[in-house]
Amino acid sequence: MTGPPPPLPDLPPGGRVVLRHRTPDGGATDVLGELVEDAPGHLAVRDRAGGLHRVAREDVVAARPVPPRVRRRGADDGPVVGVCDLEAALALAWQAPSVARDGRWLLRSAGDRTRRASSVLALGGPGTDDLDAAVHAAGAWQRARGSTPRFQLPRATGAPAGRAARADAAALLEVSRLDAVLAARGWPLVSPTTVLTGRTGRVLDAVAGRGDAGVRLTPVPDAAWTALVRPGAPDDPVTAGLLVSAPEQVFAAVDGPGGAAAVGRLALADGWAVLTDLVVAPAARRRGLARAVVGALLGAAGDLPGVALQVADGNAPARALYAGLGLAEHHRYAYREEPAAPSA
């Protein structure tokens, strides 16, 4: 890269900043911490361990302020938000092509491409007191659009107390009532999932110093990105539409010798940075690529304070990675699906 270094954004004395700068081997790396000196020829940043980094101004590739570091105060280190409000935001990050509403139910269908986009998200009760009739009508709506009758049922676990929990109480009681009705009908509970949240600044702290690993960002997924996330899957316009269904999204990829080595997606929805589709090729694991992808994606998130993602309960490696990034359990959900009719 040639030309003059970019101007450093205005920061108050002692403000936190992340600097990307060239290294002697021709690569680039990041330093994150308190800006303690802004001299004509160099910048000085003190990291969280107390180390002082002096970076020649001519070596600076990019510079931006980051939010203040938030000290951990309990199990949930993310912004305080209720279960139902967060689920509504997550629904915006992955929007089905067919949607309808019935009271506090969001009916979605994408022809069973994914459960998230082909389920009824219950954030309270339906628009009628006749719960059985509402379940029947929702199932008929889903079948008519090529989806299995299915409900997504959130429940509070690690969500914060106080106003957010009180706002959820009545709504989640209705969800529990629905769960009991579906269980009585013999609908199995499937795909238990945990929703994790964290502070954007804290996650950036955790990935700082990883360098950019050659991460490239694109507004739409390319062929290499798609091949790693859905290997062997045929081109499908519905699935392609789901990937770009958020109000805004960005895609990250690290190229490898035979295709993408690591990829990820970031959706910006209702003030949240929502991470999805973080995948690392088996041959490229344990090289820090997942962290590099997360850092690059969150660098595109602007000033959004909160990160959220969904992870299957059985995915132990992913849960360990996210715990190391400072993400903590906010709540959980699972689906109840109508059982398949026995074959004749």
Backbone torsions as a table, in degrees:
resi	resn	phi	psi	omega
1	MET	NA	133.8	-179.5
2	THR	-120.1	176.2	179.6
3	GLY	96.5	172.0	-178.3
4	PRO	-68.2	151.3	178.3
5	PRO	-67.3	153.4	-179.8
6	PRO	-67.8	151.3	176.9
7	PRO	-68.9	143.6	176.9
8	LEU	-77.3	130.5	178.0
9	PRO	-58.4	151.8	178.6
10	ASP	-61.8	131.0	178.9
11	LEU	-135.9	143.5	172.9
12	PRO	-70.2	158.2	177.9
13	PRO	-53.4	131.4	-179.6
14	GLY	82.5	5.5	179.5
15	GLY	-68.0	154.9	179.9
16	ARG	-88.6	143.0	-176.8
17	VAL	-147.6	151.8	169.4
18	VAL	-114.4	127.9	179.0
19	LEU	-112.0	128.8	168.7
20	ARG	-101.2	127.3	-176.3
21	HIS	-140.4	157.8	179.7
22	ARG	-69.7	149.1	174.9
23	THR	-111.4	161.6	-176.7
24	PRO	-59.0	-26.8	-178.7
25	ASP	-82.5	6.2	179.3
26	GLY	92.2	-2.6	178.1
27	GLY	-90.0	-159.6	178.8
28	ALA	-145.9	152.6	177.6
29	THR	-146.8	169.4	-178.6
30	ASP	-112.7	148.8	167.8
31	VAL	-130.5	131.3	-177.1
32	LEU	-124.7	134.1	177.1
33	GLY	166.3	-159.7	-177.6
34	GLU	-83.3	128.9	176.4
35	LEU	-76.8	111.6	-176.2
36	VAL	-106.2	-13.4	178.6
37	GLU	-154.3	133.8	176.5
38	ASP	-127.1	82.4	-176.6
39	ALA	-94.1	162.9	-179.8
40	PRO	-56.1	-35.6	-174.7
41	GLY	-102.3	-14.4	-177.1
42	HIS	-155.5	166.8	173.5
43	LEU	-120.8	146.0	178.5
44	ALA	-123.5	128.7	-178.3
45	VAL	-126.8	131.0	176.9
46	ARG	-101.6	120.9	-177.6
47	ASP	-79.1	176.9	-174.3
48	ARG	-67.2	-19.4	177.7
49	ALA	-88.3	-1.6	179.3
50	GLY	96.6	-4.3	179.3
51	GLY	-72.2	142.5	-178.7
52	LEU	-104.2	126.2	-178.4
53	HIS	-115.4	118.3	174.8
54	ARG	-101.8	122.9	-175.7
55	VAL	-118.0	123.2	176.5
56	ALA	-61.3	134.0	-177.2
57	ARG	-58.0	-34.2	-178.7
58	GLU	-69.7	-16.9	179.1
59	ASP	-91.5	-6.7	-178.0
60	VAL	-72.4	125.2	178.4
61	VAL	-95.2	-39.6	-179.9
62	ALA	-154.6	153.4	179.7
63	ALA	-151.1	138.9	177.0
64	ARG	-156.9	152.7	174.8
65	PRO	-74.4	155.5	175.4
66	VAL	-128.9	157.5	-178.0
67	PRO	-63.0	156.1	176.4
68	PRO	-59.0	144.9	178.2
69	ARG	-69.1	134.4	-178.8
70	VAL	-102.4	127.9	178.7
71	ARG	-74.9	142.9	-179.7
72	ARG	-68.2	129.2	-177.6
73	ARG	-120.5	6.4	-178.7
74	GLY	165.2	-167.4	-175.6
75	ALA	-63.6	-35.5	-178.4
76	ASP	-104.3	114.0	-178.7
77	ASP	-102.4	12.5	178.8
78	GLY	-94.3	172.6	175.7
79	PRO	-57.6	145.7	-177.6
80	VAL	-73.2	121.0	-178.8
81	VAL	-153.6	145.9	178.3
82	GLY	-76.1	162.6	179.7
83	VAL	-59.6	-48.1	-175.4
84	CYS	-67.9	-39.6	178.4
85	ASP	-65.3	-39.7	179.5
86	LEU	-68.8	-41.5	178.4
87	GLU	-62.3	-36.0	177.2
88	ALA	-64.1	-38.5	177.0
89	ALA	-67.1	-42.8	179.5
90	LEU	-63.1	-33.0	177.8
91	ALA	-64.4	-32.2	177.5
92	LEU	-69.4	-23.9	-178.7
93	ALA	-78.1	-9.9	-174.5
94	TRP	-152.6	78.3	-169.1
95	GLN	-96.5	128.5	-179.9
96	ALA	-71.9	154.3	177.6
97	PRO	-70.6	-25.7	177.9
98	SER	-118.4	123.3	-179.8
99	VAL	-138.3	153.6	174.0
100	ALA	-154.6	166.9	179.8
101	ARG	-128.6	145.3	172.1
102	ASP	-139.3	97.4	-175.0
103	GLY	61.9	-123.1	178.8
104	ARG	-94.1	17.4	175.2
105	TRP	-100.5	135.2	173.0
106	LEU	-108.2	109.5	179.8
107	LEU	-85.8	129.3	-176.3
108	ARG	-135.2	143.6	174.8
109	SER	-145.2	131.0	171.5
110	ALA	-133.3	33.8	177.5
111	GLY	61.3	33.3	178.5
112	ASP	65.9	21.1	173.5
113	ARG	-61.6	-43.4	174.6
114	THR	-141.2	153.7	177.5
115	ARG	-65.5	-40.0	-177.5
116	ARG	-56.3	-42.1	-176.2
117	ALA	-91.6	-0.6	179.7
118	SER	-131.7	59.7	179.5
119	SER	-155.0	164.0	173.3
120	VAL	-95.3	113.4	177.3
121	LEU	-81.5	112.6	-177.7
122	ALA	-94.3	111.9	177.5
123	LEU	-116.6	34.8	-176.2
124	GLY	144.9	-151.2	-178.5
125	GLY	-99.7	168.8	177.3
126	PRO	-76.4	-178.5	-178.1
127	GLY	-84.7	17.7	179.4
128	THR	-142.0	156.4	176.7
129	ASP	-80.3	-13.3	-178.8
130	ASP	-88.8	90.5	-174.2
131	LEU	-65.4	-40.8	179.6
132	ASP	-60.5	-43.0	179.3
133	ALA	-65.2	-37.8	179.9
134	ALA	-66.3	-40.6	177.6
135	VAL	-63.4	-43.2	179.1
136	HIS	-61.5	-45.6	-178.3
137	ALA	-65.8	-39.4	178.7
138	ALA	-65.3	-40.5	178.0
139	GLY	-63.7	-40.9	178.1
140	ALA	-63.8	-39.0	178.6
141	TRP	-62.1	-43.4	-179.0
142	GLN	-67.8	-45.2	-179.9
143	ARG	-58.9	-40.8	-178.2
144	ALA	-63.4	-17.3	-178.9
145	ARG	-112.3	17.7	173.6
146	GLY	80.3	19.5	-179.7
147	SER	-114.7	148.7	172.8
148	THR	-69.3	134.3	173.2
149	PRO	-56.1	124.8	-170.1
150	ARG	-157.7	140.9	177.1
151	PHE	-122.8	137.7	171.5
152	GLN	-97.1	124.6	-170.4
153	LEU	-121.8	98.2	178.1
154	PRO	-77.5	153.6	174.6
155	ARG	-144.8	146.3	-178.3
156	ALA	-76.0	136.6	172.8
157	THR	-135.5	-70.8	-179.1
158	GLY	-99.8	12.8	-177.2
159	ALA	-65.3	151.5	-177.0
160	PRO	-67.6	156.2	175.1
161	ALA	-82.0	-173.3	176.7
162	GLY	86.0	-148.3	-172.1
163	ARG	-60.1	-41.1	-178.6
164	ALA	-63.0	-42.0	179.7
165	ALA	-68.4	-38.8	179.3
166	ARG	-64.9	-36.8	179.2
167	ALA	-65.9	-29.8	-179.6
168	ASP	-80.8	-23.5	-165.0
169	ALA	-54.4	-54.1	-176.5
170	ALA	-66.6	-39.8	-178.3
171	ALA	-64.8	-44.5	-177.5
172	LEU	-73.0	-23.2	172.7
173	LEU	-65.6	-39.4	175.6
174	GLU	-65.2	-36.9	177.7
175	VAL	-65.2	-40.4	177.8
176	SER	-63.5	-37.5	177.5
177	ARG	-63.4	-43.5	177.4
178	LEU	-62.7	-42.7	179.2
179	ASP	-56.9	-43.0	-179.8
180	ALA	-64.6	-39.2	179.0
181	VAL	-64.6	-44.3	-179.4
182	LEU	-68.2	-37.5	177.4
183	ALA	-63.6	-40.2	178.7
184	ALA	-64.6	-27.2	177.1
185	ARG	-80.5	-5.7	179.9
186	GLY	87.4	16.3	177.9
187	TRP	-77.9	120.7	-178.0
188	PRO	-72.2	154.5	175.3
189	LEU	-91.2	124.2	-175.0
190	VAL	-132.6	160.9	172.4
191	SER	51.5	58.4	175.4
192	PRO	-62.6	135.9	-171.5
193	THR	-138.2	144.9	176.3
194	THR	-109.7	136.2	173.9
195	VAL	-99.0	124.9	-179.9
196	LEU	-109.8	146.2	175.7
197	THR	-135.4	161.1	176.4
198	GLY	-167.5	171.1	176.6
199	ARG	-81.3	132.8	179.4
200	THR	-55.7	-44.1	-179.4
201	GLY	-61.1	-38.1	-179.1
202	ARG	-69.5	-39.5	177.8
203	VAL	-65.4	-40.9	177.1
204	LEU	-62.7	-35.7	173.9
205	ASP	-58.0	-43.4	-174.4
206	ALA	-68.8	-27.9	-177.5
207	VAL	-102.4	-1.8	-178.3
208	ALA	-61.6	144.4	177.8
209	GLY	86.7	1.5	180.0
210	ARG	-81.5	-10.4	-174.2
211	GLY	74.3	177.0	-177.1
212	ASP	-91.1	-10.5	176.4
213	ALA	52.0	22.7	-178.0
214	GLY	71.5	24.9	-179.2
215	VAL	-68.2	129.2	174.5
216	ARG	-114.5	142.0	-178.1
217	LEU	-110.8	138.1	179.3
218	THR	-137.6	153.6	-179.7
219	PRO	-77.4	-18.5	177.7
220	VAL	-136.3	154.8	179.6
221	PRO	-73.0	138.4	176.2
222	ASP	-95.6	-177.0	-175.2
223	ALA	-63.2	-39.0	-179.4
224	ALA	-66.0	-40.8	178.2
225	TRP	-60.4	-49.8	-176.3
226	THR	-64.7	-37.5	-177.8
227	ALA	-64.8	-32.8	179.4
228	LEU	-78.4	-37.8	-177.6
229	VAL	-75.3	-40.4	-177.4
230	ARG	-131.2	70.1	-176.0
231	PRO	-62.9	133.1	176.7
232	GLY	77.1	-4.1	-178.8
233	ALA	-77.5	138.8	178.6
234	PRO	-70.0	157.3	175.5
235	ASP	-60.0	132.5	-176.3
236	ASP	-140.8	118.2	-177.0
237	PRO	-65.0	-28.8	179.6
238	VAL	-68.8	-47.6	178.0
239	THR	-62.4	-42.7	177.6
240	ALA	-60.0	-38.2	178.4
241	GLY	-67.4	-36.5	177.9
242	LEU	-60.9	-38.8	-177.1
243	LEU	-64.5	-26.4	-178.9
244	VAL	-115.5	30.5	-174.4
245	SER	-92.5	-8.6	179.8
246	ALA	-75.4	163.2	174.1
247	PRO	-54.4	-39.1	173.2
248	GLU	-147.6	148.4	174.3
249	GLN	-153.1	159.4	176.8
250	VAL	-142.5	148.3	-176.3
251	PHE	-119.2	141.2	-179.2
252	ALA	-121.5	145.3	176.5
253	ALA	-149.0	145.0	170.5
254	VAL	-114.7	121.1	-177.8
255	ASP	-77.2	140.4	175.1
256	GLY	-119.8	-176.3	-176.5
257	PRO	-65.6	-28.6	-177.6
258	GLY	-119.7	19.4	-175.6
259	GLY	139.7	-162.7	-179.7
260	ALA	-70.3	133.6	176.7
261	ALA	-89.3	-29.0	179.2
262	ALA	-157.1	145.8	-179.6
263	VAL	-144.6	167.3	174.5
264	GLY	-168.2	165.7	178.8
265	ARG	-132.5	140.7	173.9
266	LEU	-123.6	124.7	174.6
267	ALA	-107.9	136.8	176.4
268	LEU	-104.0	114.6	-171.9
269	ALA	-145.0	118.5	174.2
270	ASP	51.9	43.5	176.5
271	GLY	83.9	5.5	-179.3
272	TRP	-115.1	145.8	169.6
273	ALA	-96.6	108.9	-173.3
274	VAL	-106.3	117.0	179.7
275	LEU	-89.6	132.4	175.0
276	THR	-140.6	165.8	170.6
277	ASP	53.2	43.6	175.0
278	LEU	-86.3	110.7	-174.5
279	VAL	-134.1	135.7	174.2
280	VAL	-121.3	130.7	178.3
281	ALA	-60.4	141.7	-177.5
282	PRO	-51.1	-41.5	-177.1
283	ALA	-71.5	-12.7	-175.9
284	ALA	-108.6	8.6	-177.0
285	ARG	-75.7	161.2	-179.6
286	ARG	65.8	28.9	176.1
287	ARG	-118.9	7.7	179.3
288	GLY	79.0	13.4	-176.3
289	LEU	-70.6	-35.2	178.9
290	ALA	-61.7	-43.2	178.7
291	ARG	-65.6	-38.9	178.7
292	ALA	-63.8	-40.8	178.6
293	VAL	-64.7	-44.2	178.4
294	VAL	-60.3	-44.4	-180.0
295	GLY	-61.6	-42.5	-180.0
296	ALA	-66.3	-40.8	179.8
297	LEU	-65.9	-45.3	-179.4
298	LEU	-68.7	-24.6	173.7
299	GLY	-64.4	-21.7	177.7
300	ALA	-93.5	3.0	-174.3
301	ALA	-87.3	-0.4	-179.3
302	GLY	67.5	-136.0	-175.1
303	ASP	-101.1	18.0	-179.8
304	LEU	-62.6	127.2	-173.2
305	PRO	-80.7	-22.7	-171.2
306	GLY	-118.7	141.6	175.9
307	VAL	-112.0	140.6	175.8
308	ALA	-139.2	150.8	174.3
309	LEU	-158.0	164.5	178.7
310	GLN	-117.7	135.8	-179.1
311	VAL	-138.8	134.9	178.5
312	ALA	-61.5	139.6	-176.5
313	ASP	-60.2	-29.1	-178.3
314	GLY	-85.1	-0.8	-177.0
315	ASN	-90.7	78.2	-174.9
316	ALA	-63.0	-42.6	179.8
317	PRO	-61.0	-41.4	179.6
318	ALA	-66.5	-40.3	-180.0
319	ARG	-63.9	-37.0	177.5
320	ALA	-66.6	-41.4	177.6
321	LEU	-60.0	-47.8	-175.1
322	TYR	-69.2	-33.9	175.1
323	ALA	-62.5	-37.9	178.1
324	GLY	-68.6	-19.3	176.9
325	LEU	-88.6	-1.3	178.7
326	GLY	90.9	15.1	178.7
327	LEU	-91.5	140.6	-176.1
328	ALA	-129.1	157.1	-178.6
329	GLU	-63.4	131.2	174.9
330	HIS	-104.6	-50.0	175.4
331	HIS	-162.4	179.6	179.4
332	ARG	-130.1	163.8	171.4
333	TYR	-150.9	163.8	172.0
334	ALA	-148.5	173.1	-179.9
335	TYR	-112.8	149.3	165.0
336	ARG	-115.7	127.6	-176.3
337	GLU	-117.5	143.9	173.4
338	GLU	-64.5	128.1	179.9
339	PRO	-65.0	148.2	178.0
340	ALA	-65.5	141.6	178.0
341	ALA	-67.7	139.1	179.5
342	PRO	-63.3	142.1	-179.9
343	SER	-70.8	149.6	-177.1
344	ALA	-72.6	NA	NA
